[in-house]
Amino acid sequence: MPLVTIDVIKDVFTPKQKQDLIAKVTAAMIEVEGENMRGVTWVRVNEFEKRRLGNRRQGAENGRRPGACRRESRLIRRRG
């Protein structure tokens, strides 16, 4: 089962743009792997708060482990 994870900054892409990204990444995977993989190919879009990206020290100051980020994740299974 192929799983592709895409990390983006929250509120940069519209829902339509994220759907287009998922569709195009799925199409690229199918082109490489073959049509029989369409039903089991997953693409996940993680949205991160901009202020949390690349700031590993901020988490430790707030009692969280270094590098921890709040994120939203959508797992979408593409079906033929």
N, CA, C and O atoms as a CHARMM CRD file, in Angstrom:
* protein
*
  320
    1    1 MET  N      0.84000  -1.17000   0.00000 PROA 1      0.00000
    2    1 MET  CA     0.00000   0.00000   0.00000 PROA 1      0.00000
    3    1 MET  C      0.88900   1.23900   0.00000 PROA 1      0.00000
    4    1 MET  O      1.50000   1.54100   1.02500 PROA 1      0.00000
    5    2 PRO  N      0.98300   1.95300  -1.09300 PROA 2      0.00000
    6    2 PRO  CA     1.76700   3.17700  -1.12900 PROA 2      0.00000
    7    2 PRO  C      1.09000   4.28400  -0.32500 PROA 2      0.00000
    8    2 PRO  O     -0.11400   4.50700  -0.44900 PROA 2      0.00000
    9    3 LEU  N      1.87100   4.96700   0.49400 PROA 3      0.00000
   10    3 LEU  CA     1.38200   6.10100   1.27100 PROA 3      0.00000
   11    3 LEU  C      2.31000   7.28200   1.01200 PROA 3      0.00000
   12    3 LEU  O      3.50900   7.20800   1.28400 PROA 3      0.00000
   13    4 VAL  N      1.75500   8.36900   0.48700 PROA 4      0.00000
   14    4 VAL  CA     2.52400   9.57700   0.20900 PROA 4      0.00000
   15    4 VAL  C      2.06600  10.64800   1.19500 PROA 4      0.00000
   16    4 VAL  O      0.86900  10.90100   1.32300 PROA 4      0.00000
   17    5 THR  N      3.00500  11.27100   1.88500 PROA 5      0.00000
   18    5 THR  CA     2.68400  12.32300   2.83700 PROA 5      0.00000
   19    5 THR  C      3.23600  13.64500   2.31900 PROA 5      0.00000
   20    5 THR  O      4.40800  13.74400   1.95700 PROA 5      0.00000
   21    6 ILE  N      2.37000  14.66300   2.28900 PROA 6      0.00000
   22    6 ILE  CA     2.75500  15.99500   1.82200 PROA 6      0.00000
   23    6 ILE  C      2.55300  16.96500   2.97700 PROA 6      0.00000
   24    6 ILE  O      1.44700  17.08100   3.50400 PROA 6      0.00000
   25    7 ASP  N      3.61500  17.66400   3.37400 PROA 7      0.00000
   26    7 ASP  CA     3.53200  18.65100   4.44600 PROA 7      0.00000
   27    7 ASP  C      3.40400  20.04000   3.83900 PROA 7      0.00000
   28    7 ASP  O      4.20500  20.43400   2.99200 PROA 7      0.00000
   29    8 VAL  N      2.38100  20.78200   4.28100 PROA 8      0.00000
   30    8 VAL  CA     2.15800  22.14600   3.78900 PROA 8      0.00000
   31    8 VAL  C      1.87600  23.06500   4.96700 PROA 8      0.00000
   32    8 VAL  O      1.51000  22.61400   6.05300 PROA 8      0.00000
   33    9 ILE  N      2.05300  24.35500   4.73600 PROA 9      0.00000
   34    9 ILE  CA     1.71900  25.34400   5.75400 PROA 9      0.00000
   35    9 ILE  C      0.21300  25.56800   5.72500 PROA 9      0.00000
   36    9 ILE  O     -0.38600  25.71500   4.66000 PROA 9      0.00000
   37   10 LYS  N     -0.38700  25.59200   6.90300 PROA 10     0.00000
   38   10 LYS  CA    -1.83700  25.74600   7.02900 PROA 10     0.00000
   39   10 LYS  C     -2.30900  27.04800   6.39600 PROA 10     0.00000
   40   10 LYS  O     -1.65300  28.08400   6.51200 PROA 10     0.00000
   41   11 ASP  N     -3.44600  26.98000   5.73000 PROA 11     0.00000
   42   11 ASP  CA    -4.12400  28.12600   5.10800 PROA 11     0.00000
   43   11 ASP  C     -3.39200  28.71600   3.90300 PROA 11     0.00000
   44   11 ASP  O     -3.71200  29.82700   3.47900 PROA 11     0.00000
   45   12 VAL  N     -2.42800  28.00500   3.34900 PROA 12     0.00000
   46   12 VAL  CA    -1.75500  28.46600   2.12600 PROA 12     0.00000
   47   12 VAL  C     -2.49300  27.93900   0.90200 PROA 12     0.00000
   48   12 VAL  O     -2.68200  28.66500  -0.07500 PROA 12     0.00000
   49   13 PHE  N     -2.90700  26.68600   0.95500 PROA 13     0.00000
   50   13 PHE  CA    -3.60500  26.06400  -0.16000 PROA 13     0.00000
   51   13 PHE  C     -5.10200  26.01200   0.12400 PROA 13     0.00000
   52   13 PHE  O     -5.52200  25.75700   1.25300 PROA 13     0.00000
   53   14 THR  N     -5.89100  26.25200  -0.90100 PROA 14     0.00000
   54   14 THR  CA    -7.33600  26.12600  -0.77100 PROA 14     0.00000
   55   14 THR  C     -7.69700  24.63400  -0.79400 PROA 14     0.00000
   56   14 THR  O     -6.88900  23.81300  -1.22900 PROA 14     0.00000
   57   15 PRO  N     -8.89400  24.27900  -0.33400 PROA 15     0.00000
   58   15 PRO  CA    -9.30900  22.86900  -0.43100 PROA 15     0.00000
   59   15 PRO  C     -9.23700  22.34100  -1.86200 PROA 15     0.00000
   60   15 PRO  O     -8.84000  21.19600  -2.07400 PROA 15     0.00000
   61   16 LYS  N     -9.61100  23.14900  -2.83500 PROA 16     0.00000
   62   16 LYS  CA    -9.53900  22.75000  -4.24600 PROA 16     0.00000
   63   16 LYS  C     -8.09700  22.46500  -4.66200 PROA 16     0.00000
   64   16 LYS  O     -7.83300  21.48200  -5.35300 PROA 16     0.00000
   65   17 GLN  N     -7.15900  23.32600  -4.24100 PROA 17     0.00000
   66   17 GLN  CA    -5.75400  23.11600  -4.58700 PROA 17     0.00000
   67   17 GLN  C     -5.22800  21.83000  -3.95100 PROA 17     0.00000
   68   17 GLN  O     -4.45800  21.09700  -4.57200 PROA 17     0.00000
   69   18 LYS  N     -5.64200  21.56000  -2.72000 PROA 18     0.00000
   70   18 LYS  CA    -5.20200  20.33400  -2.06200 PROA 18     0.00000
   71   18 LYS  C     -5.77900  19.10700  -2.77100 PROA 18     0.00000
   72   18 LYS  O     -5.08500  18.10100  -2.91800 PROA 18     0.00000
   73   19 GLN  N     -7.01800  19.17600  -3.20600 PROA 19     0.00000
   74   19 GLN  CA    -7.60700  18.06800  -3.95800 PROA 19     0.00000
   75   19 GLN  C     -6.86600  17.85100  -5.28100 PROA 19     0.00000
   76   19 GLN  O     -6.62200  16.71300  -5.68100 PROA 19     0.00000
   77   20 ASP  N     -6.51000  18.94900  -5.95500 PROA 20     0.00000
   78   20 ASP  CA    -5.74800  18.84000  -7.20500 PROA 20     0.00000
   79   20 ASP  C     -4.37900  18.21700  -6.95000 PROA 20     0.00000
   80   20 ASP  O     -3.91900  17.38000  -7.72600 PROA 20     0.00000
   81   21 LEU  N     -3.73700  18.62400  -5.87100 PROA 21     0.00000
   82   21 LEU  CA    -2.43400  18.07400  -5.50900 PROA 21     0.00000
   83   21 LEU  C     -2.55000  16.57600  -5.25900 PROA 21     0.00000
   84   21 LEU  O     -1.72400  15.79700  -5.73600 PROA 21     0.00000
   85   22 ILE  N     -3.56700  16.17500  -4.51500 PROA 22     0.00000
   86   22 ILE  CA    -3.78600  14.75700  -4.23000 PROA 22     0.00000
   87   22 ILE  C     -4.03000  13.98000  -5.51700 PROA 22     0.00000
   88   22 ILE  O     -3.47300  12.90000  -5.71000 PROA 22     0.00000
   89   23 ALA  N     -4.86100  14.52800  -6.39600 PROA 23     0.00000
   90   23 ALA  CA    -5.16400  13.84300  -7.66400 PROA 23     0.00000
   91   23 ALA  C     -3.91700  13.69400  -8.53200 PROA 23     0.00000
   92   23 ALA  O     -3.70800  12.64400  -9.14000 PROA 23     0.00000
   93   24 LYS  N     -3.09400  14.72800  -8.59300 PROA 24     0.00000
   94   24 LYS  CA    -1.90000  14.67700  -9.45400 PROA 24     0.00000
   95   24 LYS  C     -0.82500  13.76300  -8.87600 PROA 24     0.00000
   96   24 LYS  O     -0.13400  13.07200  -9.62400 PROA 24     0.00000
   97   25 VAL  N     -0.67900  13.75400  -7.56300 PROA 25     0.00000
   98   25 VAL  CA     0.29100  12.84400  -6.94400 PROA 25     0.00000
   99   25 VAL  C     -0.17500  11.40200  -7.12800 PROA 25     0.00000
  100   25 VAL  O      0.63000  10.51600  -7.41400 PROA 25     0.00000
  101   26 THR  N     -1.46600  11.17300  -6.96400 PROA 26     0.00000
  102   26 THR  CA    -2.01300   9.83300  -7.19800 PROA 26     0.00000
  103   26 THR  C     -1.76500   9.39500  -8.64300 PROA 26     0.00000
  104   26 THR  O     -1.35600   8.26000  -8.88900 PROA 26     0.00000
  105   27 ALA  N     -2.01000  10.29000  -9.59000 PROA 27     0.00000
  106   27 ALA  CA    -1.78500   9.96800 -11.00400 PROA 27     0.00000
  107   27 ALA  C     -0.31600   9.62700 -11.26000 PROA 27     0.00000
  108   27 ALA  O     -0.01400   8.71300 -12.02600 PROA 27     0.00000
  109   28 ALA  N      0.59300  10.36100 -10.62000 PROA 28     0.00000
  110   28 ALA  CA     2.02400  10.08100 -10.79100 PROA 28     0.00000
  111   28 ALA  C      2.37500   8.70400 -10.22600 PROA 28     0.00000
  112   28 ALA  O      3.15100   7.96100 -10.82600 PROA 28     0.00000
  113   29 MET  N      1.80700   8.37300  -9.08300 PROA 29     0.00000
  114   29 MET  CA     2.06900   7.05100  -8.49900 PROA 29     0.00000
  115   29 MET  C      1.52900   5.93700  -9.39100 PROA 29     0.00000
  116   29 MET  O      2.18800   4.91300  -9.57500 PROA 29     0.00000
  117   30 ILE  N      0.34400   6.13000  -9.93900 PROA 30     0.00000
  118   30 ILE  CA    -0.25600   5.12500 -10.82100 PROA 30     0.00000
  119   30 ILE  C      0.57300   4.96900 -12.09100 PROA 30     0.00000
  120   30 ILE  O      0.73700   3.86000 -12.59900 PROA 30     0.00000
  121   31 GLU  N      1.09000   6.07500 -12.59900 PROA 31     0.00000
  122   31 GLU  CA     1.93400   6.01700 -13.80000 PROA 31     0.00000
  123   31 GLU  C      3.17000   5.14600 -13.56300 PROA 31     0.00000
  124   31 GLU  O      3.60200   4.41600 -14.45500 PROA 31     0.00000
  125   32 VAL  N      3.72400   5.22600 -12.37300 PROA 32     0.00000
  126   32 VAL  CA     4.92700   4.45000 -12.05500 PROA 32     0.00000
  127   32 VAL  C      4.56700   3.01400 -11.66700 PROA 32     0.00000
  128   32 VAL  O      5.21100   2.06800 -12.12000 PROA 32     0.00000
  129   33 GLU  N      3.54900   2.85500 -10.83800 PROA 33     0.00000
  130   33 GLU  CA     3.24700   1.54700 -10.26400 PROA 33     0.00000
  131   33 GLU  C      2.27500   0.70700 -11.07900 PROA 33     0.00000
  132   33 GLU  O      2.27600  -0.52000 -10.98600 PROA 33     0.00000
  133   34 GLY  N      1.44100   1.37200 -11.88000 PROA 34     0.00000
  134   34 GLY  CA     0.44400   0.64800 -12.65800 PROA 34     0.00000
  135   34 GLY  C     -0.96000   0.85800 -12.10800 PROA 34     0.00000
  136   34 GLY  O     -1.15500   1.12500 -10.92300 PROA 34     0.00000
  137   35 GLU  N     -1.91800   0.73000 -12.99600 PROA 35     0.00000
  138   35 GLU  CA    -3.32400   1.00700 -12.66300 PROA 35     0.00000
  139   35 GLU  C     -3.85600   0.14400 -11.52600 PROA 35     0.00000
  140   35 GLU  O     -4.73800   0.58000 -10.78700 PROA 35     0.00000
  141   36 ASN  N     -3.34300  -1.05800 -11.37300 PROA 36     0.00000
  142   36 ASN  CA    -3.85400  -1.95300 -10.32800 PROA 36     0.00000
  143   36 ASN  C     -3.56800  -1.44200  -8.91500 PROA 36     0.00000
  144   36 ASN  O     -4.10700  -1.98400  -7.95000 PROA 36     0.00000
  145   37 MET  N     -2.73300  -0.41600  -8.77500 PROA 37     0.00000
  146   37 MET  CA    -2.41600   0.15500  -7.46000 PROA 37     0.00000
  147   37 MET  C     -3.33800   1.31800  -7.07900 PROA 37     0.00000
  148   37 MET  O     -3.25000   1.82600  -5.96100 PROA 37     0.00000
  149   38 ARG  N     -4.21200   1.74200  -7.98000 PROA 38     0.00000
  150   38 ARG  CA    -5.07500   2.90000  -7.70800 PROA 38     0.00000
  151   38 ARG  C     -5.90900   2.71400  -6.43600 PROA 38     0.00000
  152   38 ARG  O     -6.01700   3.63900  -5.63100 PROA 38     0.00000
  153   39 GLY  N     -6.48600   1.55200  -6.25100 PROA 39     0.00000
  154   39 GLY  CA    -7.35500   1.32100  -5.10100 PROA 39     0.00000
  155   39 GLY  C     -6.65800   1.28600  -3.75400 PROA 39     0.00000
  156   39 GLY  O     -7.30400   1.40600  -2.71200 PROA 39     0.00000
  157   40 VAL  N     -5.33600   1.12100  -3.77100 PROA 40     0.00000
  158   40 VAL  CA    -4.59800   1.01800  -2.51000 PROA 40     0.00000
  159   40 VAL  C     -3.58000   2.13600  -2.32300 PROA 40     0.00000
  160   40 VAL  O     -2.75900   2.07000  -1.40900 PROA 40     0.00000
  161   41 THR  N     -3.61700   3.15000  -3.16300 PROA 41     0.00000
  162   41 THR  CA    -2.70100   4.28600  -3.04300 PROA 41     0.00000
  163   41 THR  C     -3.34900   5.35100  -2.17500 PROA 41     0.00000
  164   41 THR  O     -4.48200   5.76200  -2.42500 PROA 41     0.00000
  165   42 TRP  N     -2.62500   5.79600  -1.15500 PROA 42     0.00000
  166   42 TRP  CA    -3.11100   6.81100  -0.22200 PROA 42     0.00000
  167   42 TRP  C     -2.22200   8.04200  -0.30700 PROA 42     0.00000
  168   42 TRP  O     -1.00100   7.93400  -0.42100 PROA 42     0.00000
  169   43 VAL  N     -2.84200   9.20600  -0.25200 PROA 43     0.00000
  170   43 VAL  CA    -2.10400  10.47100  -0.20600 PROA 43     0.00000
  171   43 VAL  C     -2.59900  11.23800   1.01600 PROA 43     0.00000
  172   43 VAL  O     -3.80000  11.45800   1.17400 PROA 43     0.00000
  173   44 ARG  N     -1.67900  11.63900   1.87000 PROA 44     0.00000
  174   44 ARG  CA    -2.02800  12.36200   3.09600 PROA 44     0.00000
  175   44 ARG  C     -1.45300  13.77500   3.02700 PROA 44     0.00000
  176   44 ARG  O     -0.29300  13.96300   2.66100 PROA 44     0.00000
  177   45 VAL  N     -2.26900  14.76300   3.37800 PROA 45     0.00000
  178   45 VAL  CA    -1.82100  16.15500   3.42000 PROA 45     0.00000
  179   45 VAL  C     -1.80900  16.58800   4.88300 PROA 45     0.00000
  180   45 VAL  O     -2.85200  16.62700   5.53600 PROA 45     0.00000
  181   46 ASN  N     -0.61700  16.91300   5.39400 PROA 46     0.00000
  182   46 ASN  CA    -0.46900  17.43600   6.75100 PROA 46     0.00000
  183   46 ASN  C     -0.35000  18.94200   6.67800 PROA 46     0.00000
  184   46 ASN  O      0.44600  19.47200   5.90300 PROA 46     0.00000
  185   47 GLU  N     -1.13400  19.63000   7.47700 PROA 47     0.00000
  186   47 GLU  CA    -1.06500  21.08600   7.52200 PROA 47     0.00000
  187   47 GLU  C     -0.43900  21.51200   8.84500 PROA 47     0.00000
  188   47 GLU  O     -0.91300  21.13300   9.91600 PROA 47     0.00000
  189   48 PHE  N      0.62800  22.30400   8.76300 PROA 48     0.00000
  190   48 PHE  CA     1.34800  22.77400   9.93600 PROA 48     0.00000
  191   48 PHE  C      1.14200  24.26700  10.11400 PROA 48     0.00000
  192   48 PHE  O      1.03300  25.01200   9.14000 PROA 48     0.00000
  193   49 GLU  N      1.09100  24.69200  11.36100 PROA 49     0.00000
  194   49 GLU  CA     1.07000  26.11800  11.65700 PROA 49     0.00000
  195   49 GLU  C      2.40400  26.71600  11.22600 PROA 49     0.00000
  196   49 GLU  O      3.45200  26.13200  11.50000 PROA 49     0.00000
  197   50 LYS  N      2.38800  27.85000  10.56800 PROA 50     0.00000
  198   50 LYS  CA     3.60000  28.45700  10.04400 PROA 50     0.00000
  199   50 LYS  C      4.61700  28.74900  11.13900 PROA 50     0.00000
  200   50 LYS  O      5.81300  28.52700  10.95100 PROA 50     0.00000
  201   51 ARG  N      4.16200  29.23400  12.25400 PROA 51     0.00000
  202   51 ARG  CA     5.09500  29.61100  13.32200 PROA 51     0.00000
  203   51 ARG  C      5.81500  28.41700  13.93100 PROA 51     0.00000
  204   51 ARG  O      6.83100  28.58800  14.60400 PROA 51     0.00000
  205   52 ARG  N      5.31300  27.22500  13.70800 PROA 52     0.00000
  206   52 ARG  CA     5.91000  26.02700  14.28900 PROA 52     0.00000
  207   52 ARG  C      6.98100  25.39500  13.40200 PROA 52     0.00000
  208   52 ARG  O      7.78100  24.59300  13.88400 PROA 52     0.00000
  209   53 LEU  N      7.00900  25.73600  12.14600 PROA 53     0.00000
  210   53 LEU  CA     7.96300  25.09300  11.24300 PROA 53     0.00000
  211   53 LEU  C      9.37400  25.58000  11.50000 PROA 53     0.00000
  212   53 LEU  O      9.62300  26.78500  11.55000 PROA 53     0.00000
  213   54 GLY  N     10.29000  24.65500  11.66200 PROA 54     0.00000
  214   54 GLY  CA    11.70500  24.98700  11.76700 PROA 54     0.00000
  215   54 GLY  C     12.13000  25.55700  13.10300 PROA 54     0.00000
  216   54 GLY  O     13.30000  25.90800  13.26200 PROA 54     0.00000
  217   55 ASN  N     11.23200  25.66700  14.07300 PROA 55     0.00000
  218   55 ASN  CA    11.60100  26.23000  15.36600 PROA 55     0.00000
  219   55 ASN  C     11.57200  25.12200  16.40700 PROA 55     0.00000
  220   55 ASN  O     10.57500  24.93200  17.10300 PROA 55     0.00000
  221   56 ARG  N     12.67400  24.39500  16.50300 PROA 56     0.00000
  222   56 ARG  CA    12.72900  23.23100  17.37800 PROA 56     0.00000
  223   56 ARG  C     12.79800  23.62500  18.85300 PROA 56     0.00000
  224   56 ARG  O     12.40500  22.82200  19.69900 PROA 56     0.00000
  225   57 ARG  N     13.26600  24.79200  19.19300 PROA 57     0.00000
  226   57 ARG  CA    13.41200  25.19200  20.58700 PROA 57     0.00000
  227   57 ARG  C     12.08700  25.62400  21.20600 PROA 57     0.00000
  228   57 ARG  O     11.91700  25.52100  22.42000 PROA 57     0.00000
  229   58 GLN  N     11.16500  26.09500  20.41100 PROA 58     0.00000
  230   58 GLN  CA     9.90700  26.60500  20.92900 PROA 58     0.00000
  231   58 GLN  C      9.14400  25.53600  21.70700 PROA 58     0.00000
  232   58 GLN  O      8.54700  25.83500  22.74100 PROA 58     0.00000
  233   59 GLY  N      9.15800  24.29800  21.22400 PROA 59     0.00000
  234   59 GLY  CA     8.42800  23.22800  21.89200 PROA 59     0.00000
  235   59 GLY  C      8.94800  22.95400  23.29100 PROA 59     0.00000
  236   59 GLY  O      8.15600  22.72400  24.20600 PROA 59     0.00000
  237   60 ALA  N     10.26600  22.97400  23.47900 PROA 60     0.00000
  238   60 ALA  CA    10.85100  22.70800  24.79100 PROA 60     0.00000
  239   60 ALA  C     10.45200  23.78500  25.79100 PROA 60     0.00000
  240   60 ALA  O     10.24300  23.48100  26.96600 PROA 60     0.00000
  241   61 GLU  N     10.34200  25.01900  25.35900 PROA 61     0.00000
  242   61 GLU  CA     9.96300  26.11400  26.25200 PROA 61     0.00000
  243   61 GLU  C      8.53000  25.97000  26.72400 PROA 61     0.00000
  244   61 GLU  O      8.18800  26.44800  27.80600 PROA 61     0.00000
  245   62 ASN  N      7.69300  25.32700  25.94400 PROA 62     0.00000
  246   62 ASN  CA     6.28500  25.15400  26.28500 PROA 62     0.00000
  247   62 ASN  C      6.00600  23.79500  26.92300 PROA 62     0.00000
  248   62 ASN  O      4.84700  23.39700  27.04500 PROA 62     0.00000
  249   63 GLY  N      7.04000  23.09200  27.32500 PROA 63     0.00000
  250   63 GLY  CA     6.85400  21.80100  27.96000 PROA 63     0.00000
  251   63 GLY  C      6.59800  20.66100  26.98400 PROA 63     0.00000
  252   63 GLY  O      6.24900  19.55700  27.40100 PROA 63     0.00000
  253   64 ARG  N      6.76300  20.91200  25.71700 PROA 64     0.00000
  254   64 ARG  CA     6.58100  19.87000  24.70800 PROA 64     0.00000
  255   64 ARG  C      7.94300  19.39400  24.25500 PROA 64     0.00000
  256   64 ARG  O      8.94600  20.08800  24.42100 PROA 64     0.00000
  257   65 ARG  N      7.96800  18.22500  23.69200 PROA 65     0.00000
  258   65 ARG  CA     9.25600  17.71600  23.21100 PROA 65     0.00000
  259   65 ARG  C      9.76000  18.58300  22.06200 PROA 65     0.00000
  260   65 ARG  O      8.95500  19.09100  21.28100 PROA 65     0.00000
  261   66 PRO  N     11.06900  18.76100  21.94300 PROA 66     0.00000
  262   66 PRO  CA    11.61500  19.57200  20.84000 PROA 66     0.00000
  263   66 PRO  C     11.19400  19.01000  19.49300 PROA 66     0.00000
  264   66 PRO  O     11.21400  17.79900  19.27300 PROA 66     0.00000
  265   67 GLY  N     10.81700  19.89900  18.60800 PROA 67     0.00000
  266   67 GLY  CA    10.42500  19.50400  17.26400 PROA 67     0.00000
  267   67 GLY  C      8.96200  19.13100  17.12800 PROA 67     0.00000
  268   67 GLY  O      8.47800  18.89300  16.02200 PROA 67     0.00000
  269   68 ALA  N      8.24400  19.07800  18.26300 PROA 68     0.00000
  270   68 ALA  CA     6.82400  18.72000  18.18900 PROA 68     0.00000
  271   68 ALA  C      6.03600  19.87100  17.58400 PROA 68     0.00000
  272   68 ALA  O      6.25700  21.03300  17.92500 PROA 68     0.00000
  273   69 CYS  N      5.13500  19.54800  16.70400 PROA 69     0.00000
  274   69 CYS  CA     4.30900  20.54800  16.03800 PROA 69     0.00000
  275   69 CYS  C      2.85200  20.14600  16.16900 PROA 69     0.00000
  276   69 CYS  O      2.51700  18.96300  16.22500 PROA 69     0.00000
  277   70 ARG  N      2.00100  21.14300  16.21600 PROA 70     0.00000
  278   70 ARG  CA     0.58600  20.84900  16.06600 PROA 70     0.00000
  279   70 ARG  C      0.31600  20.71100  14.58600 PROA 70     0.00000
  280   70 ARG  O      0.82900  21.48300  13.77500 PROA 70     0.00000
  281   71 ARG  N     -0.46900  19.75400  14.24500 PROA 71     0.00000
  282   71 ARG  CA    -0.75300  19.58300  12.82300 PROA 71     0.00000
  283   71 ARG  C     -2.12800  18.98300  12.64700 PROA 71     0.00000
  284   71 ARG  O     -2.66100  18.29800  13.51900 PROA 71     0.00000
  285   72 GLU  N     -2.66900  19.26300  11.50400 PROA 72     0.00000
  286   72 GLU  CA    -3.90200  18.62500  11.08900 PROA 72     0.00000
  287   72 GLU  C     -3.52800  17.69200   9.95600 PROA 72     0.00000
  288   72 GLU  O     -2.68800  18.01400   9.11600 PROA 72     0.00000
  289   73 SER  N     -4.15200  16.55100   9.94600 PROA 73     0.00000
  290   73 SER  CA    -3.83400  15.58900   8.90400 PROA 73     0.00000
  291   73 SER  C     -5.11600  15.08600   8.27200 PROA 73     0.00000
  292   73 SER  O     -6.08900  14.77300   8.95800 PROA 73     0.00000
  293   74 ARG  N     -5.09700  15.01800   6.95400 PROA 74     0.00000
  294   74 ARG  CA    -6.22300  14.45100   6.21800 PROA 74     0.00000
  295   74 ARG  C     -5.68400  13.28200   5.42000 PROA 74     0.00000
  296   74 ARG  O     -4.74000  13.41900   4.64200 PROA 74     0.00000
  297   75 LEU  N     -6.29100  12.15100   5.62200 PROA 75     0.00000
  298   75 LEU  CA    -5.91000  10.96800   4.86700 PROA 75     0.00000
  299   75 LEU  C     -7.03900  10.69800   3.88800 PROA 75     0.00000
  300   75 LEU  O     -8.17900  10.45600   4.28500 PROA 75     0.00000
  301   76 ILE  N     -6.71500  10.74200   2.62900 PROA 76     0.00000
  302   76 ILE  CA    -7.73200  10.57900   1.59600 PROA 76     0.00000
  303   76 ILE  C     -7.35100   9.40100   0.72900 PROA 76     0.00000
  304   76 ILE  O     -6.24700   9.34200   0.18900 PROA 76     0.00000
  305   77 ARG  N     -8.25500   8.48200   0.60000 PROA 77     0.00000
  306   77 ARG  CA    -8.02400   7.32400  -0.24400 PROA 77     0.00000
  307   77 ARG  C     -8.66300   7.58700  -1.59700 PROA 77     0.00000
  308   77 ARG  O     -9.86800   7.81600  -1.69500 PROA 77     0.00000
  309   78 ARG  N     -7.85600   7.55100  -2.61900 PROA 78     0.00000
  310   78 ARG  CA    -8.34600   7.77000  -3.98200 PROA 78     0.00000
  311   78 ARG  C     -8.90700   6.46600  -4.50800 PROA 78     0.00000
  312   78 ARG  O     -8.26000   5.42200  -4.43300 PROA 78     0.00000
  313   79 ARG  N    -10.08800   6.53300  -5.02700 PROA 79     0.00000
  314   79 ARG  CA   -10.70800   5.35600  -5.63400 PROA 79     0.00000
  315   79 ARG  C    -10.92800   5.62400  -7.09700 PROA 79     0.00000
  316   79 ARG  O    -11.27400   6.73900  -7.48600 PROA 79     0.00000
  317   80 GLY  N    -10.72800   4.60200  -7.91800 PROA 80     0.00000
  318   80 GLY  CA   -10.87500   4.69100  -9.35300 PROA 80     0.00000
  319   80 GLY  C    -12.20500   5.13900  -9.74700 PROA 80     0.00000
  320   80 GLY  O    -12.48600   5.26500 -10.93900 PROA 80     0.00000
